Amino acid sequence: MKFTTDTYNTLKEVKWLLIRLCCMISGGLAVSLYYTHSDNWKFYLAIIVIALLLFVVIDLLLKKSALKYLCGIHSIDYINWRGEQGRRLIMANRLEYTSNEYHKEKQWLLTSYDIDKKEVRHFAVKDILSSEKVKPSIL
């Protein structure tokens, strides 16, 4: 799976929808057992198990996508907080949903070591125009 911001955000939304679905179904299961004492609990339980399995698969895909992107050295085209476009050579370290002094609103920030500036920098994922993995032999 190719890692993009849209893919990552979509998978995160689906993951949280599955959590909500499990909660709603669990409530339905409790009500069904309390009021009817019927065998509907097996149906509800099967749906909860399927939703949880989907949740685990999506969680693994999210982690695999993020880890695959974070490993190695990347050359990125990036627009900084002042609106200036440039090319950076980075070693990505962490992806987190947060804000900082340059990115005031909460958003996905890629914490990376900027090889050219020899400093740790935070790149807004929405401002990364393109990215390509750099083969170590080029360096």
PEVEN-V396253 format. One record per pair of residues at least 24 apart in sequence whose C-alpha atoms are under 8 Angstrom apart, sorted by the first residue. I is the first residue (numbers start at 0). GAP is how many residues later the second one is. D is the distance in Angstrom with one decimal. If there is no record, write none. Layout:
I_GAP_D, I_GAP_D
This chain:
0_64_6.8, 1_63_7.1, 2_62_5.4, 2_63_6.9, 2_66_6.7, 4_120_6.9, 4_121_7.2, 7_54_6.4, 7_57_7.9, 10_47_6.5, 10_51_6.9, 11_50_7.6, 13_44_8.0, 14_40_5.6, 14_43_6.5, 14_44_7.1, 17_33_5.9, 17_34_7.3, 17_36_7.7, 17_37_6.2, 18_32_7.9, 18_33_7.8, 18_36_7.5, 20_30_7.5, 21_26_5.5, 21_29_6.6, 21_30_7.4, 65_29_7.5, 69_24_7.1, 71_61_7.1, 71_62_7.6, 72_60_5.9, 72_61_5.5, 72_62_7.6, 72_63_7.8, 73_57_6.4, 73_58_5.5, 73_59_4.4, 73_60_5.3, 74_56_5.7, 74_57_5.5, 74_58_6.4, 74_59_6.4, 75_52_6.6, 75_53_7.3, 75_54_5.6, 75_55_4.4, 75_56_6.6, 76_51_5.9, 76_52_5.3, 76_53_5.2, 76_54_6.5, 77_45_8.0, 77_49_5.7, 77_50_4.6, 77_51_5.7, 77_52_7.5, 78_48_5.4, 78_49_6.7, 78_50_7.6, 79_43_7.8, 79_47_7.2, 87_26_6.9, 87_27_7.8, 87_28_7.2, 88_25_6.1, 88_26_5.6, 88_27_6.5, 89_24_4.6, 89_25_5.5, 90_24_7.3
